[in-house]
Amino acid sequence: GAVVSQHPSWVICKSGTSVKIECRSLDFQATTMFWYRQFPKQSLMLMATSNEGSKATYEQGVEKDKFLINHASLTLSTLTVTSAHPEDSSFYICSARWFRSYNEQFFGPGTRLTVL
Amino acid sequence: KNEVEQSPQNLTAQEGEFITINCSYSVGISALHWLQQHPGGGIVSLFMLSSGKKKHGRLIATINIQEKHSSLHITASHPRDSAVYICAVNPGEYGNKLVFGAGTILRVKS
């Protein structure tokens, strides 16, 4: 149980295009989903927290107009990187939290984004 | 100073060795997590602890709340244990966001 999937697992795009990454909780309802990015040889950095049906809360320094997050249902959150640039190339990971387990997070497999 | 400090940063072991990775934190927490990240990138949650000790197969995790310290032990290590091990905490009484350590890169040689 408690499986989180991400799609796509990797994506290569041209500079200036927008890329959407999906995060799904497959066997539970995720009231909260988290989006992280990870640069090579660094730890995870929280970008934003999204609660189902409400606006995402972004961490300091993360541009909300650049990284659009939608959490329209209890099993799906999407991260859209708008007008992507090479510096947005990174590994993006989502995690999901079940409302009955306040501290526990289940991680997705990650999406590797390369912007040319 | 980071809120979560891990040691060592890098660890190389021979197959079969007993391995310990340490995690110290400086804030009050509601839970501590040990995560495993393989070279492909996906993260697996190994343990979530708020007190005492947990065991799963060859992995053992302990936490001392008073000393703000946790250890992850791997018994009879194997090359497939090679990964990055990350300690993370839920700060505060009702921790929401995770605060991560920098990770420990473990390589187990056969």
Backbone of each chain as ProteinMPNN parsed JSONL, in Angstrom:
{"seq_chain_A": "GAVVSQHPSWVICKSGTSVKIECRSLDFQATTMFWYRQFPKQSLMLMATSNEGSKATYEQGVEKDKFLINHASLTLSTLTVTSAHPEDSSFYICSARWFRSYNEQFFGPGTRLTVL", "coords_chain_A": {"N_chain_A": [[0.811, -1.204, 0.0], [0.195, 2.411, -0.008], [1.336, 3.807, -2.283], [2.98, 6.026, -4.42], [2.948, 7.606, -7.49], [4.751, 9.072, -10.247], [4.632, 11.04, -13.17], [5.915, 12.411, -16.138], [8.688, 10.037, -15.921], [11.051, 10.953, -16.813], [11.983, 13.867, -18.648], [12.764, 15.752, -21.491], [13.133, 18.966, -22.679], [12.736, 21.912, -24.726], [14.167, 25.129, -24.19], [12.03, 27.604, -22.88], [9.634, 26.317, -23.228], [6.75, 24.805, -21.608], [6.379, 22.489, -18.954], [4.616, 19.763, -17.635], [4.284, 17.967, -14.659], [3.04, 15.085, -13.171], [1.709, 13.899, -10.103], [0.609, 11.168, -8.397], [-1.367, 9.607, -5.918], [-1.807, 6.277, -5.443], [-3.255, 4.388, -3.973], [-4.406, 5.545, -1.816], [-5.943, 8.376, -0.199], [-4.668, 11.488, -0.588], [-4.349, 14.11, 1.392], [-2.539, 16.112, 1.569], [0.098, 17.183, -0.474], [3.533, 17.287, -1.287], [6.071, 19.112, -2.965], [9.316, 18.676, -4.121], [12.643, 19.673, -5.053], [15.731, 18.505, -6.324], [19.088, 19.017, -6.605], [22.1, 17.803, -8.234], [23.985, 15.748, -6.081], [23.033, 16.98, -3.836], [20.769, 17.546, -1.084], [17.189, 17.079, -0.675], [15.057, 19.787, -1.507], [12.421, 21.557, -0.279], [9.822, 22.766, -2.246], [7.122, 23.524, -2.362], [3.967, 23.225, -0.657], [1.006, 21.516, -1.057], [-2.439, 21.523, -0.509], [-5.374, 19.65, -0.899], [-7.751, 21.116, -2.934], [-7.144, 23.734, -2.257], [-5.042, 26.702, -2.489], [-1.564, 26.359, -3.236], [1.153, 26.457, -0.893], [4.046, 28.22, -1.044], [7.569, 27.857, -0.667], [10.022, 30.127, 0.623], [11.617, 32.054, -1.822], [10.899, 30.502, -3.978], [9.404, 30.776, -7.05], [6.1, 31.362, -7.528], [4.705, 31.841, -9.856], [6.234, 30.703, -11.703], [6.465, 28.046, -11.061], [3.825, 26.281, -11.186], [1.341, 24.926, -9.206], [-1.136, 22.514, -8.84], [-3.733, 21.017, -7.081], [-6.1, 19.324, -7.487], [-7.603, 17.115, -6.851], [-8.022, 14.409, -4.462], [-6.17, 12.544, -5.132], [-4.388, 13.441, -6.987], [-1.841, 15.661, -7.889], [-0.395, 18.349, -9.647], [2.572, 19.676, -11.072], [3.599, 22.39, -12.833], [6.14, 23.521, -14.777], [6.757, 26.539, -15.934], [7.682, 28.202, -18.944], [10.305, 27.042, -19.202], [13.779, 27.014, -18.318], [17.311, 26.328, -18.801], [18.431, 26.371, -16.193], [16.4, 25.35, -14.684], [16.595, 22.708, -14.876], [16.549, 19.711, -13.211], [15.972, 17.321, -10.565], [12.816, 16.385, -9.772], [10.73, 15.705, -7.103], [7.833, 14.309, -5.675], [5.82, 14.048, -2.734], [3.377, 12.432, -0.7], [0.848, 12.828, 1.752], [-1.169, 11.077, 4.008], [-4.305, 11.681, 5.517], [-4.672, 10.505, 7.967], [-2.217, 9.939, 9.004], [-0.192, 11.936, 10.294], [2.514, 12.684, 10.216], [3.772, 11.006, 8.402], [5.177, 10.573, 5.214], [4.853, 9.637, 1.838], [6.871, 8.87, -0.818], [7.214, 9.775, -4.256], [8.664, 8.362, -7.301], [10.151, 10.257, -8.606], [10.979, 12.794, -11.079], [13.01, 13.447, -13.741], [14.07, 16.372, -15.078], [15.265, 17.86, -17.951], [16.335, 20.721, -19.434], [16.931, 22.053, -22.511]], "CA_chain_A": [[0.0, 0.0, 0.0], [0.834, 3.722, 0.066], [2.182, 3.983, -3.463], [2.885, 7.31, -5.1], [3.581, 7.54, -8.811], [5.0, 10.335, -10.931], [4.705, 10.92, -14.62], [6.781, 11.331, -16.624], [9.861, 9.758, -15.087], [12.067, 11.885, -17.288], [11.513, 14.689, -19.761], [13.71, 16.698, -22.083], [12.355, 19.964, -23.406], [13.479, 23.084, -25.195], [14.028, 26.327, -23.375], [10.863, 28.398, -23.204], [8.406, 25.519, -23.196], [6.23, 24.465, -20.28], [6.374, 21.046, -18.687], [3.734, 19.384, -16.525], [4.628, 16.718, -13.966], [1.916, 14.605, -12.374], [1.97, 13.097, -8.911], [-0.631, 10.496, -8.029], [-1.41, 8.6, -4.86], [-2.524, 5.213, -6.143], [-4.116, 3.551, -3.143], [-4.868, 6.274, -0.646], [-6.306, 9.757, -0.475], [-3.608, 12.361, -0.094], [-4.85, 15.445, 1.686], [-1.442, 17.053, 1.357], [1.226, 16.721, -1.294], [4.7, 18.152, -1.216], [6.939, 19.078, -4.142], [10.715, 18.932, -3.815], [13.606, 19.551, -6.135], [17.019, 18.038, -5.844], [20.208, 19.188, -7.515], [23.069, 16.713, -8.074], [24.772, 15.645, -4.858], [22.445, 17.79, -2.773], [19.577, 16.945, -0.504], [15.921, 17.584, -1.196], [14.657, 21.13, -1.096], [10.976, 21.716, -0.413], [9.407, 23.9, -3.07], [5.768, 23.968, -2.027], [3.039, 22.291, -0.028], [-0.334, 21.731, -1.611], [-3.563, 20.839, 0.121], [-6.428, 19.431, -1.865], [-8.797, 22.121, -3.034], [-6.734, 25.089, -1.904], [-3.816, 27.151, -3.145], [-0.322, 25.842, -2.68], [2.006, 27.339, -0.096], [5.383, 28.123, -1.611], [8.693, 28.203, 0.192], [10.691, 31.386, 0.288], [12.542, 31.965, -2.943], [10.318, 29.725, -5.067], [8.475, 31.636, -7.782], [4.832, 30.66, -7.725], [4.265, 31.976, -11.243], [7.131, 29.859, -12.473], [6.154, 26.659, -10.708], [2.389, 26.266, -10.904], [0.938, 23.684, -8.564], [-2.574, 22.302, -8.758], [-4.073, 19.813, -6.317], [-7.534, 19.379, -7.715], [-8.306, 15.965, -6.286], [-7.298, 13.78, -3.357], [-5.179, 11.588, -5.621], [-3.573, 14.005, -8.056], [-1.295, 17.016, -7.856], [0.466, 18.588, -10.805], [3.55, 20.768, -11.039], [3.912, 22.857, -14.175], [7.275, 24.43, -14.873], [6.408, 27.403, -17.064], [8.797, 28.834, -19.636], [11.469, 26.399, -18.575], [15.123, 27.397, -18.73], [18.289, 25.302, -18.394], [18.649, 26.345, -14.741], [15.315, 24.587, -14.06], [16.929, 21.283, -14.976], [16.696, 19.196, -11.852], [15.174, 16.138, -10.231], [11.645, 16.838, -9.026], [10.122, 14.591, -6.366], [6.661, 14.651, -4.887], [5.44, 13.112, -1.682], [1.972, 12.58, -0.335], [0.552, 12.502, 3.142], [-2.523, 10.607, 4.277], [-4.802, 12.519, 6.601], [-4.634, 9.818, 9.261], [-0.84, 9.781, 9.479], [0.186, 13.337, 10.115], [3.936, 12.878, 9.932], [4.34, 10.094, 7.426], [5.094, 10.972, 3.82], [5.189, 8.592, 0.875], [7.548, 9.578, -1.896], [7.162, 9.3, -5.624], [9.969, 7.957, -7.832], [10.88, 11.402, -9.122], [10.986, 13.143, -12.504], [14.235, 14.171, -14.111], [13.807, 17.363, -16.114], [16.419, 18.463, -18.606], [15.92, 21.79, -20.341], [18.049, 22.313, -23.425]], "C_chain_A": [[0.849, 1.26, 0.0], [1.822, 3.937, -1.076], [1.9, 5.342, -4.088], [3.611, 7.195, -6.438], [3.792, 8.949, -9.348], [5.095, 10.073, -12.411], [4.969, 12.291, -15.228], [7.944, 11.076, -15.674], [11.05, 10.598, -15.55], [11.486, 12.654, -18.467], [12.636, 15.622, -20.188], [12.889, 17.695, -22.892], [13.258, 21.121, -23.823], [13.216, 24.261, -24.273], [12.818, 27.135, -23.844], [9.557, 27.638, -23.194], [7.985, 25.262, -21.753], [6.13, 22.956, -20.136], [5.485, 20.765, -17.491], [4.168, 18.038, -15.969], [3.45, 16.343, -13.073], [2.392, 13.761, -11.204], [0.646, 12.495, -8.465], [-0.431, 9.572, -6.842], [-2.334, 7.495, -5.355], [-3.519, 4.458, -5.264], [-4.516, 4.237, -1.854], [-5.2, 7.701, -1.057], [-5.306, 10.679, 0.217], [-4.166, 13.758, 0.134], [-3.788, 16.503, 1.432], [-0.389, 16.406, 0.471], [2.324, 17.771, -1.242], [5.486, 18.015, -2.509], [8.347, 19.503, -3.736], [11.512, 18.993, -5.117], [14.953, 19.187, -5.53], [18.058, 18.244, -6.941], [21.224, 18.089, -7.24], [23.878, 16.851, -6.787], [24.265, 16.562, -3.745], [21.199, 17.099, -2.241], [18.317, 17.581, -1.088], [15.635, 18.976, -0.651], [13.161, 21.267, -1.336], [10.662, 22.957, -1.234], [8.059, 24.446, -2.593], [4.987, 22.83, -1.401], [1.661, 22.558, -0.605], [-1.358, 20.88, -0.872], [-4.703, 20.774, -0.879], [-7.479, 20.534, -1.793], [-8.396, 23.528, -2.632], [-5.412, 25.439, -2.586], [-2.592, 26.588, -2.444], [0.396, 26.914, -1.87], [3.431, 27.143, -0.561], [6.431, 28.514, -0.577], [9.333, 29.489, -0.297], [11.67, 31.155, -0.853], [12.026, 31.157, -4.115], [9.247, 30.567, -5.747], [7.181, 30.89, -8.088], [4.312, 30.782, -9.148], [5.107, 31.117, -12.178], [6.781, 28.382, -12.281], [4.697, 26.608, -10.246], [1.996, 24.907, -10.341], [-0.578, 23.65, -8.437], [-2.831, 20.994, -8.043], [-5.582, 19.691, -6.324], [-8.296, 18.21, -7.123], [-7.443, 15.345, -5.2], [-6.258, 12.775, -3.826], [-4.241, 12.175, -6.661], [-3.139, 15.432, -7.745], [-0.394, 17.173, -9.07], [1.365, 19.793, -10.546], [3.841, 21.137, -12.481], [5.058, 23.852, -14.09], [7.034, 25.278, -16.122], [7.664, 28.063, -17.631], [10.125, 28.332, -19.057], [12.779, 26.906, -19.168], [16.106, 26.349, -18.23], [18.519, 25.235, -16.887], [17.523, 25.646, -13.982], [15.562, 23.093, -14.144], [17.237, 20.759, -13.584], [15.904, 17.899, -11.728], [14.041, 16.608, -9.334], [10.956, 15.628, -8.395], [8.89, 15.092, -5.63], [6.513, 13.64, -3.758], [4.004, 13.414, -1.28], [1.766, 12.14, 1.099], [-0.917, 12.146, 3.274], [-3.049, 11.323, 5.493], [-4.727, 11.84, 7.955], [-3.218, 9.648, 9.814], [-0.141, 11.102, 9.276], [1.626, 13.511, 9.686], [4.46, 12.062, 8.757], [4.132, 10.61, 6.007], [5.539, 9.812, 2.944], [5.692, 9.277, -0.39], [7.294, 8.939, -3.261], [8.565, 8.982, -6.117], [10.767, 9.102, -8.443], [10.761, 11.571, -10.627], [12.248, 13.937, -12.787], [13.914, 15.078, -15.281], [15.114, 17.918, -16.641], [15.905, 19.488, -19.612], [17.117, 22.171, -21.207], [18.126, 23.783, -23.824]], "O_chain_A": [[2.078, 1.188, 0.007], [2.999, 4.215, -0.849], [0.751, 5.748, -4.26], [4.754, 6.74, -6.499], [3.103, 9.891, -8.956], [5.574, 9.028, -12.851], [4.297, 13.255, -14.86], [8.149, 11.831, -14.723], [11.944, 10.91, -14.764], [10.617, 12.161, -19.185], [13.35, 16.194, -19.365], [12.045, 17.302, -23.697], [14.379, 21.276, -23.338], [12.155, 24.359, -23.656], [12.609, 27.327, -25.041], [8.486, 28.243, -23.156], [8.751, 25.472, -20.813], [5.83, 22.245, -21.095], [5.578, 21.435, -16.463], [4.391, 17.087, -16.718], [2.933, 17.169, -12.321], [3.359, 13.007, -11.314], [-0.315, 13.213, -8.19], [0.558, 8.843, -6.771], [-3.503, 7.741, -5.652], [-4.519, 3.944, -5.765], [-4.924, 3.576, -0.899], [-4.792, 8.171, -2.119], [-5.132, 10.644, 1.435], [-4.423, 14.498, -0.816], [-4.104, 17.651, 1.119], [-0.034, 15.241, 0.645], [2.066, 18.972, -1.164], [5.559, 16.929, -3.085], [8.547, 20.538, -3.101], [11.108, 18.44, -6.139], [15.26, 19.519, -4.385], [17.931, 17.722, -8.048], [21.23, 17.502, -6.157], [24.383, 17.925, -6.458], [25.007, 16.877, -2.815], [20.654, 16.19, -2.866], [18.39, 18.507, -1.896], [15.931, 19.291, 0.502], [12.69, 21.113, -2.463], [11.162, 24.048, -0.96], [7.877, 25.654, -2.442], [5.294, 21.652, -1.584], [1.205, 23.701, -0.635], [-1.161, 19.686, -0.645], [-4.961, 21.729, -1.612], [-8.019, 20.836, -0.729], [-9.23, 24.434, -2.661], [-4.755, 24.583, -3.179], [-2.584, 26.371, -1.232], [0.263, 28.111, -2.128], [3.971, 26.039, -0.486], [6.207, 29.382, 0.267], [9.204, 29.88, -1.457], [12.443, 30.197, -0.852], [12.67, 31.131, -5.164], [8.298, 31.016, -5.104], [7.181, 29.902, -8.822], [3.558, 29.922, -9.605], [4.714, 30.847, -13.314], [6.803, 27.59, -13.222], [4.385, 26.856, -9.081], [2.287, 23.868, -10.935], [-1.211, 24.608, -7.995], [-2.217, 19.975, -8.36], [-6.252, 19.921, -5.317], [-9.506, 18.3, -6.914], [-6.278, 15.708, -5.036], [-5.536, 12.208, -3.006], [-3.374, 11.465, -7.17], [-3.95, 16.287, -7.389], [0.29, 16.231, -9.47], [0.98, 20.771, -9.904], [4.281, 20.296, -13.265], [4.963, 24.883, -13.424], [7.104, 24.772, -17.242], [8.58, 28.431, -16.895], [10.929, 29.089, -18.512], [12.87, 27.187, -20.363], [15.779, 25.567, -17.337], [18.776, 24.156, -16.353], [17.652, 25.374, -12.789], [14.827, 22.301, -13.553], [18.083, 21.302, -12.874], [15.255, 17.453, -12.675], [14.279, 17.165, -8.262], [10.642, 14.653, -9.077], [8.905, 16.169, -5.034], [7.021, 12.521, -3.833], [3.496, 14.514, -1.498], [2.413, 11.215, 1.591], [-1.791, 12.819, 2.727], [-2.289, 11.556, 6.433], [-4.719, 12.513, 8.986], [-3.046, 9.256, 10.968], [0.434, 11.36, 8.218], [1.932, 14.389, 8.879], [5.493, 12.403, 8.181], [3.033, 11.033, 5.649], [6.485, 9.096, 3.273], [5.026, 10.146, -0.954], [7.176, 7.72, -3.384], [9.548, 9.29, -5.443], [11.943, 8.93, -8.764], [10.479, 10.619, -11.355], [12.515, 14.96, -12.158], [13.531, 14.61, -16.353], [15.961, 18.385, -15.88], [15.14, 19.161, -20.52], [18.172, 22.557, -20.703], [19.01, 24.169, -24.588]]}, "seq_chain_B": "KNEVEQSPQNLTAQEGEFITINCSYSVGISALHWLQQHPGGGIVSLFMLSSGKKKHGRLIATINIQEKHSSLHITASHPRDSAVYICAVNPGEYGNKLVFGAGTILRVKS", "coords_chain_B": {"N_chain_B": [[24.569, 26.643, 11.03], [23.249, 23.495, 10.227], [19.94, 22.285, 10.869], [19.673, 19.58, 10.964], [22.055, 17.186, 11.21], [24.178, 14.889, 9.671], [26.3, 12.024, 9.98], [28.696, 9.552, 8.966], [29.62, 11.607, 6.09], [30.355, 10.255, 3.845], [30.704, 6.774, 3.319], [32.423, 3.813, 3.116], [32.231, 0.362, 2.951], [33.016, -3.08, 3.573], [31.471, -5.962, 2.225], [29.253, -7.561, 4.415], [29.966, -6.25, 6.715], [29.099, -4.455, 9.736], [27.177, -1.586, 9.855], [26.922, 1.811, 10.796], [25.063, 4.751, 10.774], [24.808, 8.09, 11.673], [22.634, 10.578, 13.106], [22.011, 13.816, 14.1], [20.025, 16.305, 15.643], [18.744, 19.628, 16.14], [16.428, 20.751, 17.045], [13.154, 20.611, 18.634], [11.163, 17.774, 17.91], [8.51, 16.004, 16.227], [8.645, 13.654, 14.908], [11.05, 11.419, 13.412], [12.667, 10.531, 10.42], [14.075, 7.925, 8.447], [15.397, 7.691, 5.293], [15.905, 6.151, 2.099], [17.803, 6.521, -0.788], [18.289, 5.442, -3.956], [20.681, 5.166, -6.699], [19.124, 5.63, -9.001], [17.331, 7.501, -8.168], [14.783, 7.404, -6.931], [12.991, 7.587, -3.843], [12.806, 5.804, -0.842], [10.96, 5.245, 2.026], [12.31, 4.265, 5.004], [12.109, 4.1, 7.832], [9.967, 5.537, 10.323], [10.221, 7.297, 13.23], [9.378, 8.029, 16.6], [10.12, 7.46, 19.091], [12.314, 5.224, 20.934], [13.05, 2.197, 19.299], [13.246, 0.616, 16.133], [12.914, -2.207, 13.951], [13.647, -3.708, 10.865], [14.037, -6.32, 8.977], [17.38, -6.435, 8.058], [17.87, -3.951, 8.951], [18.086, -1.503, 11.482], [16.743, 1.019, 13.471], [17.294, 3.594, 15.785], [16.333, 5.939, 18.312], [17.08, 8.681, 20.418], [15.42, 10.747, 22.226], [15.943, 12.64, 24.228], [18.652, 13.187, 23.89], [18.591, 14.086, 21.347], [19.22, 12.533, 19.04], [19.757, 10.067, 16.553], [20.278, 6.797, 15.237], [21.068, 4.771, 12.423], [21.344, 1.458, 11.722], [22.93, -1.072, 9.846], [22.976, -4.424, 9.489], [25.135, -7.133, 8.555], [26.003, -6.139, 5.949], [25.402, -5.537, 2.435], [26.238, -5.36, -1.062], [23.948, -4.38, -2.406], [22.897, -2.652, -0.607], [24.07, -0.282, -1.065], [23.656, 3.109, -1.357], [22.159, 6.361, -0.924], [21.605, 7.513, 2.267], [19.224, 9.185, 4.068], [18.483, 11.344, 6.669], [15.651, 12.748, 8.17], [13.544, 15.195, 9.736], [10.446, 15.939, 11.415], [9.868, 19.001, 12.416], [8.979, 20.576, 15.54], [5.911, 20.466, 17.459], [3.672, 19.681, 16.053], [4.677, 18.69, 13.53], [4.99, 19.527, 10.146], [6.274, 20.145, 7.581], [9.136, 18.471, 6.275], [12.482, 18.474, 7.443], [15.599, 18.098, 6.101], [18.565, 16.095, 6.424], [21.91, 16.183, 5.063], [22.521, 13.807, 3.943], [23.997, 10.53, 3.722], [26.406, 8.938, 1.9], [26.594, 5.703, 1.054], [28.675, 3.031, 0.279], [28.946, -0.274, -0.444], [31.266, -2.729, -0.751], [31.928, -5.706, -2.567]], "CA_chain_B": [[24.55, 25.222, 11.363], [22.013, 22.86, 9.809], [19.14, 21.73, 11.959], [19.867, 18.133, 10.951], [23.43, 16.863, 10.82], [24.436, 13.461, 9.53], [27.69, 11.592, 9.861], [29.613, 10.314, 8.128], [29.085, 12.05, 4.795], [30.634, 9.142, 2.938], [31.073, 5.569, 4.051], [32.691, 2.628, 2.292], [32.313, -0.818, 3.806], [33.124, -4.38, 2.928], [30.278, -6.788, 2.389], [29.184, -8.287, 5.679], [30.257, -5.384, 7.861], [28.03, -3.762, 10.455], [27.277, -0.172, 9.487], [26.139, 2.766, 11.579], [24.966, 6.127, 10.291], [24.293, 8.892, 12.777], [21.863, 11.783, 12.8], [21.748, 14.681, 15.247], [19.163, 17.426, 15.274], [18.865, 20.675, 17.157], [15.108, 21.297, 17.388], [12.182, 19.625, 19.07], [10.554, 17.133, 16.753], [7.429, 15.06, 16.479], [9.034, 12.375, 14.313], [12.289, 11.38, 12.632], [12.552, 9.573, 9.326], [15.229, 7.48, 7.68], [15.025, 7.478, 3.902], [16.952, 5.569, 1.266], [17.713, 6.959, -2.173], [19.19, 4.703, -4.823], [21.212, 5.986, -7.796], [18.065, 6.024, -9.933], [16.707, 8.703, -7.656], [13.582, 7.224, -6.135], [13.2, 7.58, -2.392], [12.022, 4.836, -0.081], [10.927, 5.528, 3.45], [12.708, 3.063, 5.75], [11.551, 4.142, 9.182], [9.531, 6.764, 10.969], [10.391, 7.048, 14.664], [9.211, 9.108, 17.565], [10.806, 7.02, 20.311], [12.736, 3.836, 20.985], [13.812, 1.436, 18.318], [12.471, -0.177, 15.176], [13.743, -3.142, 13.192], [13.02, -4.276, 9.678], [15.06, -7.125, 8.31], [18.734, -6.162, 8.541], [17.95, -2.541, 9.324], [17.632, -1.139, 12.821], [16.813, 2.454, 13.724], [17.073, 3.967, 17.176], [16.276, 7.372, 18.554], [17.152, 9.142, 21.804], [14.777, 12.066, 22.154], [16.609, 13.571, 25.15], [19.933, 13.587, 23.318], [18.341, 14.555, 19.98], [20.14, 11.744, 18.232], [19.248, 8.82, 16.011], [21.228, 6.0, 14.465], [20.58, 3.733, 11.516], [22.31, 0.371, 11.653], [22.718, -2.115, 8.841], [23.751, -5.621, 9.834], [25.494, -7.993, 7.411], [25.791, -5.269, 4.782], [25.462, -6.161, 1.119], [26.37, -4.321, -2.1], [22.662, -3.764, -2.775], [22.594, -1.589, 0.37], [24.715, 0.948, -1.523], [22.625, 4.118, -1.612], [22.26, 7.525, -0.046], [20.68, 7.408, 3.394], [18.877, 10.542, 4.456], [17.74, 11.544, 7.913], [14.775, 13.916, 8.074], [12.726, 15.344, 10.941], [9.29, 16.825, 11.462], [10.141, 19.884, 13.547], [7.841, 21.115, 16.258], [4.972, 19.523, 18.052], [2.828, 19.172, 14.982], [5.523, 18.886, 12.36], [4.366, 19.418, 8.844], [7.316, 19.987, 6.585], [10.33, 17.731, 6.659], [13.789, 19.114, 7.338], [16.458, 16.991, 5.697], [20.005, 16.11, 6.521], [22.591, 16.219, 3.76], [22.627, 12.448, 3.409], [25.23, 9.741, 3.842], [26.602, 8.086, 0.729], [27.126, 4.412, 1.479], [29.082, 2.1, -0.763], [29.336, -1.556, 0.115], [32.037, -3.454, -1.753], [31.896, -7.174, -2.439]], "C_chain_B": [[23.207, 24.644, 10.943], [21.272, 22.312, 11.008], [19.333, 20.225, 12.073], [21.259, 17.84, 10.404], [23.592, 15.357, 10.758], [25.929, 13.194, 9.494], [27.74, 10.08, 9.734], [28.936, 10.789, 6.853], [29.231, 10.941, 3.766], [31.095, 7.953, 3.762], [31.266, 4.437, 3.052], [32.907, 1.446, 3.22], [32.498, -2.066, 2.953], [31.828, -5.161, 3.175], [30.343, -7.562, 3.694], [29.422, -7.423, 6.902], [28.982, -4.796, 8.459], [28.232, -2.266, 10.244], [26.399, 0.665, 10.4], [26.207, 4.134, 10.937], [24.26, 6.925, 11.381], [23.59, 10.148, 12.3], [21.632, 12.547, 14.094], [20.912, 15.861, 14.786], [19.098, 18.398, 16.447], [17.521, 21.243, 17.612], [14.227, 20.193, 17.951], [11.455, 19.066, 17.864], [9.367, 16.291, 17.186], [7.736, 13.699, 15.857], [10.347, 12.534, 13.559], [12.16, 10.264, 11.603], [13.941, 9.178, 8.825], [14.742, 7.101, 6.288], [16.206, 6.897, 3.148], [16.733, 6.035, -0.178], [18.766, 6.233, -2.997], [19.635, 5.58, -5.984], [20.154, 6.416, -8.806], [17.263, 7.216, -9.47], [15.513, 8.503, -6.763], [13.895, 7.1, -4.656], [12.248, 6.587, -1.737], [12.089, 5.221, 1.386], [11.235, 4.244, 4.203], [12.021, 3.009, 7.112], [10.998, 5.521, 9.484], [9.512, 6.471, 12.468], [9.992, 8.256, 15.46], [9.819, 8.732, 18.906], [11.329, 5.61, 20.105], [13.477, 3.325, 19.782], [12.852, 0.714, 17.391], [13.417, -1.037, 14.369], [12.952, -3.646, 11.999], [14.093, -5.008, 8.907], [16.426, -6.856, 8.91], [18.921, -4.724, 8.993], [17.368, -2.315, 10.711], [17.77, 0.371, 12.96], [16.499, 2.71, 15.177], [17.003, 5.478, 17.283], [16.325, 7.642, 20.048], [16.652, 10.579, 21.793], [15.506, 13.075, 23.042], [17.914, 14.085, 24.563], [19.802, 14.107, 21.894], [19.283, 13.838, 18.998], [19.459, 10.451, 17.781], [20.359, 8.107, 15.267], [20.487, 5.017, 13.586], [21.683, 2.687, 11.419], [21.919, -0.587, 10.54], [23.59, -3.293, 9.237], [24.01, -6.431, 8.565], [25.293, -7.248, 6.093], [26.066, -6.006, 3.469], [25.605, -5.056, 0.076], [25.049, -3.666, -2.495], [22.206, -2.712, -1.756], [23.222, -0.251, -0.041], [23.655, 1.942, -1.983], [22.982, 5.349, -0.792], [21.194, 7.375, 1.034], [20.476, 8.807, 3.977], [18.073, 10.515, 5.747], [16.894, 12.798, 7.75], [13.902, 13.98, 9.324], [11.496, 16.199, 10.65], [9.496, 17.76, 12.656], [8.864, 20.342, 14.234], [6.896, 20.039, 16.739], [4.069, 18.899, 17.006], [3.544, 19.394, 13.667], [4.79, 18.641, 11.059], [5.437, 19.147, 7.801], [8.473, 19.169, 7.152], [11.556, 18.61, 6.507], [14.794, 18.0, 7.146], [17.909, 17.201, 6.106], [20.606, 16.04, 5.127], [22.73, 14.835, 3.135], [23.987, 11.828, 3.653], [25.313, 8.822, 2.638], [27.293, 6.809, 1.178], [27.47, 3.571, 0.257], [29.561, 0.828, -0.078], [30.006, -2.358, -0.988], [31.955, -4.949, -1.49], [33.297, -7.745, -2.388]], "O_chain_B": [[22.156, 25.207, 11.249], [21.866, 21.928, 12.015], [19.176, 19.656, 13.153], [21.588, 18.205, 9.275], [23.195, 14.638, 11.674], [26.717, 14.024, 9.038], [26.916, 9.386, 10.33], [27.799, 10.41, 6.572], [28.352, 10.72, 2.933], [31.785, 8.105, 4.77], [30.383, 4.144, 2.246], [33.685, 1.531, 4.17], [32.171, -2.086, 1.767], [31.188, -5.018, 4.217], [31.373, -8.147, 4.029], [29.105, -7.833, 8.018], [27.953, -4.662, 7.798], [29.332, -1.748, 10.435], [25.279, 0.28, 10.735], [27.287, 4.618, 10.597], [23.249, 6.492, 11.935], [23.902, 10.703, 11.247], [21.12, 11.994, 15.067], [21.076, 16.354, 13.67], [19.362, 18.033, 17.593], [17.481, 22.121, 18.474], [14.503, 19.006, 17.779], [11.165, 19.789, 16.91], [9.236, 15.918, 18.352], [7.141, 12.695, 16.248], [10.709, 13.629, 13.127], [11.614, 9.196, 11.884], [14.859, 9.997, 8.787], [13.815, 6.308, 6.123], [17.361, 7.12, 3.51], [15.627, 5.952, -0.712], [19.967, 6.382, -2.773], [19.037, 6.627, -6.232], [20.287, 7.48, -9.411], [16.593, 7.871, -10.268], [15.24, 9.347, -5.908], [14.938, 6.573, -4.27], [11.055, 6.543, -2.04], [13.166, 5.492, 1.916], [10.519, 3.251, 4.068], [11.429, 1.996, 7.486], [11.484, 6.533, 8.979], [8.872, 5.521, 12.918], [10.237, 9.389, 15.046], [10.012, 9.593, 19.764], [10.862, 4.884, 19.227], [14.422, 3.953, 19.303], [11.786, 0.259, 17.806], [14.566, -0.667, 14.125], [11.767, -3.965, 12.097], [14.949, -4.398, 8.267], [16.626, -7.021, 10.114], [20.022, -4.33, 9.376], [16.318, -2.85, 11.068], [18.803, 0.937, 12.604], [15.57, 2.132, 15.741], [17.547, 6.201, 16.449], [15.704, 6.937, 20.843], [17.367, 11.502, 21.402], [15.672, 14.233, 22.659], [18.252, 15.26, 24.71], [20.793, 14.525, 21.294], [20.027, 14.465, 18.244], [18.695, 9.834, 18.523], [21.27, 8.74, 14.733], [19.429, 4.501, 13.946], [22.821, 3.003, 11.072], [20.742, -0.872, 10.323], [24.812, -3.168, 9.312], [23.212, -6.416, 7.627], [24.518, -7.67, 5.236], [26.848, -6.955, 3.411], [25.146, -3.936, 0.298], [25.041, -2.498, -2.883], [21.253, -1.974, -2.002], [22.938, 0.785, 0.56], [22.861, 1.654, -2.879], [23.974, 5.368, -0.064], [20.024, 7.138, 0.737], [21.428, 9.504, 4.327], [17.112, 9.758, 5.888], [17.379, 13.809, 7.24], [13.561, 12.949, 9.903], [11.504, 17.059, 9.769], [9.313, 17.34, 13.799], [7.814, 20.479, 13.606], [7.073, 18.854, 16.455], [3.746, 17.713, 17.08], [3.103, 20.161, 12.811], [4.063, 17.659, 10.909], [5.5, 18.066, 7.216], [8.74, 19.185, 8.353], [11.66, 19.393, 5.563], [14.84, 17.058, 7.937], [18.412, 18.324, 6.132], [19.895, 15.86, 4.138], [23.019, 14.708, 1.945], [24.994, 12.525, 3.775], [24.408, 8.028, 2.384], [28.438, 6.835, 1.628], [26.671, 3.421, -0.667], [30.465, 0.856, 0.758], [29.404, -2.636, -2.025], [31.917, -5.396, -0.344], [33.465, -8.96, -2.282]]}, "name": "protein", "num_of_chains": 2, "seq": "GAVVSQHPSWVICKSGTSVKIECRSLDFQATTMFWYRQFPKQSLMLMATSNEGSKATYEQGVEKDKFLINHASLTLSTLTVTSAHPEDSSFYICSARWFRSYNEQFFGPGTRLTVLKNEVEQSPQNLTAQEGEFITINCSYSVGISALHWLQQHPGGGIVSLFMLSSGKKKHGRLIATINIQEKHSSLHITASHPRDSAVYICAVNPGEYGNKLVFGAGTILRVKS"}
